[in-house]
Amino acid sequence: MLVTWKDTQVTAVNHFRNAMNNEDASEYLRNRNDNSCLMVERYKSDGNADTDGVTVVNMSNQQSLAGLSTKLDDGTYTGQVNGGTLTVSGGKITSGTATPGKVSVFYNMKTNVASVSATGSASFKTDTTTVTLRASNVTGAMGTESTSKTATGRSIIVEGKYDAGTTTLTMKATRADGTVLTAQKTLVNLGSGTWDKSYWYPADSLALSGNGLTGTPDNANDDGICTMTMSAGTSTQITTSVTPVKANQHAIWYRPAGEDKDIATVDADGTVYAHKAGTIKYRTYTPSRSVLLTVTVK
């Protein structure tokens, strides 16, 4: 079985890994009775088939998976490589086949799924470690730390003044139906001293500076809003500043959907190029702060 990184099997396995990359999920490896198939299950046992899935590597002829035990929740799982479905009921696979000499990936690919996660090394021996908090398709994302520090955002540094101790980071956000989603990460410092304090270092503010730029800065609850007027055919540099420096977050520019890039463009370094008359909006953001820029070209 020869595959390359462009092969649909490899692509499907990578999508499966990304979709199931949740620290709340568990993993279970099993072989079919005759050892012809290796099955890698990812599951949460939450009664929701959309959070589970399985990758099957079949080195033999076509194999029926019906009757095999499984950790997957009850439901129907869609084949992402070779088509077909796999159904589960009561801890057993009731139907489904593994394509001969191929990798089969069964899970329900969803778009716009609400999720939160907190990832990073569970233990460390130095004074600092980095934890990444992610929130997708939710509102009110907020990170809280066990010493009552709070921060919105997804990327932080946790620092201990001494070498040893435990702290827990929690990410909470609200799904469209009102359900509050939670992800936690407990960090253990394996040093020899006593943990004195731990700190979050999110971006407290995101400021813009540049010729002709006016507006209001961001704050704890609202985006910043800036405006500028330019003549067609000119360019100018906008500098972004994130504080505190320890936040270790870099501002990224992007053009919201529906905005006409023919009016003006912004490079990754913040250089604005005015092309033709009109008005366009751009946004620059860190995981925890955001500023909306309106450019008017005359």
NORVENHU-V786473 format. One record per residue. N is the residue number from 1. RES is the residue in one letter. SS is DSSP state (hx for helix, st for strand, lp for the rest). PSI is psi as a letter, one per 40 degrees, with the letter a starting at -180 (* if undefined). Layout:
# NORVENHU-V786473
[[N:RES:SS:PSI] [N:RES:SS:PSI]]
This chain:
# NORVENHU-V786473
[[1:M:lp:h] [2:L:lp:h] [3:V:lp:i] [4:T:lp:i] [5:W:lp:e] [6:K:lp:e] [7:D:lp:i] [8:T:hx:d] [9:Q:hx:d] [10:V:hx:d] [11:T:hx:d] [12:A:hx:d] [13:V:hx:d] [14:N:hx:d] [15:H:hx:d] [16:F:hx:d] [17:R:hx:d] [18:N:hx:d] [19:A:hx:d] [20:M:lp:e] [21:N:lp:g] [22:N:lp:h] [23:E:lp:e] [24:D:lp:e] [25:A:lp:i] [26:S:st:i] [27:E:st:i] [28:Y:st:h] [29:L:st:h] [30:R:st:i] [31:N:st:i] [32:R:lp:i] [33:N:lp:d] [34:D:lp:e] [35:N:lp:f] [36:S:lp:e] [37:C:st:h] [38:L:st:h] [39:M:st:h] [40:V:st:h] [41:E:st:h] [42:R:st:h] [43:Y:st:i] [44:K:lp:e] [45:S:lp:f] [46:D:lp:e] [47:G:lp:e] [48:N:lp:h] [49:A:hx:d] [50:D:hx:e] [51:T:hx:e] [52:D:lp:i] [53:G:st:i] [54:V:st:h] [55:T:st:h] [56:V:st:h] [57:V:st:h] [58:N:st:h] [59:M:lp:e] [60:S:lp:a] [61:N:lp:i] [62:Q:lp:h] [63:Q:st:h] [64:S:st:h] [65:L:lp:e] [66:A:lp:h] [67:G:lp:e] [68:L:lp:i] [69:S:st:i] [70:T:lp:i] [71:K:lp:e] [72:L:lp:i] [73:D:lp:i] [74:D:lp:h] [75:G:st:a] [76:T:st:h] [77:Y:st:h] [78:T:st:h] [79:G:st:h] [80:Q:lp:e] [81:V:lp:d] [82:N:lp:e] [83:G:lp:a] [84:G:lp:a] [85:T:st:i] [86:L:st:h] [87:T:st:i] [88:V:st:h] [89:S:st:h] [90:G:lp:f] [91:G:lp:e] [92:K:st:i] [93:I:st:h] [94:T:st:d] [95:S:st:i] [96:G:lp:i] [97:T:st:i] [98:A:st:h] [99:T:lp:h] [100:P:lp:h] [101:G:lp:f] [102:K:lp:i] [103:V:st:h] [104:S:st:h] [105:V:st:h] [106:F:st:h] [107:Y:st:i] [108:N:lp:h] [109:M:lp:h] [110:K:lp:i] [111:T:lp:i] [112:N:lp:f] [113:V:lp:h] [114:A:lp:h] [115:S:st:i] [116:V:st:i] [117:S:st:i] [118:A:st:h] [119:T:st:i] [120:G:lp:i] [121:S:lp:h] [122:A:lp:d] [123:S:st:i] [124:F:st:i] [125:K:lp:e] [126:T:lp:a] [127:D:lp:e] [128:T:st:i] [129:T:st:i] [130:T:st:h] [131:V:st:h] [132:T:st:h] [133:L:st:h] [134:R:st:i] [135:A:st:h] [136:S:st:h] [137:N:lp:f] [138:V:lp:i] [139:T:st:i] [140:G:st:f] [141:A:st:h] [142:M:st:h] [143:G:st:h] [144:T:st:i] [145:E:st:i] [146:S:lp:e] [147:T:lp:e] [148:S:lp:e] [149:K:lp:i] [150:T:st:i] [151:A:st:h] [152:T:lp:i] [153:G:lp:a] [154:R:lp:e] [155:S:st:h] [156:I:st:i] [157:I:st:h] [158:V:st:h] [159:E:st:h] [160:G:st:h] [161:K:lp:d] [162:Y:lp:a] [163:D:lp:e] [164:A:st:i] [165:G:st:i] [166:T:st:h] [167:T:st:i] [168:T:st:h] [169:L:st:h] [170:T:st:h] [171:M:st:h] [172:K:st:i] [173:A:st:i] [174:T:st:h] [175:R:lp:i] [176:A:lp:d] [177:D:lp:e] [178:G:lp:e] [179:T:lp:h] [180:V:st:h] [181:L:st:i] [182:T:st:h] [183:A:st:h] [184:Q:st:i] [185:K:st:h] [186:T:st:h] [187:L:st:h] [188:V:st:h] [189:N:st:h] [190:L:st:e] [191:G:lp:a] [192:S:lp:e] [193:G:lp:a] [194:T:lp:h] [195:W:lp:h] [196:D:lp:d] [197:K:lp:i] [198:S:st:i] [199:Y:st:i] [200:W:lp:i] [201:Y:lp:g] [202:P:lp:i] [203:A:lp:h] [204:D:lp:d] [205:S:st:i] [206:L:st:h] [207:A:st:i] [208:L:st:i] [209:S:st:i] [210:G:lp:i] [211:N:lp:h] [212:G:lp:e] [213:L:lp:h] [214:T:st:i] [215:G:st:a] [216:T:st:i] [217:P:lp:i] [218:D:lp:i] [219:N:lp:a] [220:A:lp:d] [221:N:lp:d] [222:D:lp:i] [223:D:lp:i] [224:G:st:i] [225:I:st:h] [226:C:st:i] [227:T:st:i] [228:M:st:i] [229:T:st:h] [230:M:st:i] [231:S:lp:i] [232:A:lp:h] [233:G:lp:e] [234:T:lp:i] [235:S:st:i] [236:T:st:i] [237:Q:st:h] [238:I:lp:h] [239:T:st:h] [240:T:st:h] [241:S:st:h] [242:V:st:h] [243:T:st:i] [244:P:lp:i] [245:V:hx:d] [246:K:hx:e] [247:A:hx:d] [248:N:lp:f] [249:Q:lp:i] [250:H:lp:h] [251:A:lp:i] [252:I:st:h] [253:W:st:i] [254:Y:st:i] [255:R:lp:h] [256:P:lp:i] [257:A:lp:h] [258:G:lp:e] [259:E:lp:i] [260:D:lp:h] [261:K:lp:e] [262:D:lp:e] [263:I:lp:d] [264:A:st:i] [265:T:st:i] [266:V:st:h] [267:D:lp:i] [268:A:lp:d] [269:D:lp:e] [270:G:lp:e] [271:T:st:h] [272:V:st:h] [273:Y:st:h] [274:A:st:h] [275:H:lp:d] [276:K:lp:i] [277:A:lp:i] [278:G:st:a] [279:T:st:h] [280:I:st:i] [281:K:st:i] [282:Y:st:i] [283:R:st:h] [284:T:st:i] [285:Y:st:i] [286:T:lp:i] [287:P:lp:e] [288:S:lp:e] [289:R:lp:i] [290:S:st:i] [291:V:st:h] [292:L:st:h] [293:L:st:h] [294:T:st:h] [295:V:st:h] [296:T:st:h] [297:V:st:h] [298:K:lp:*]]
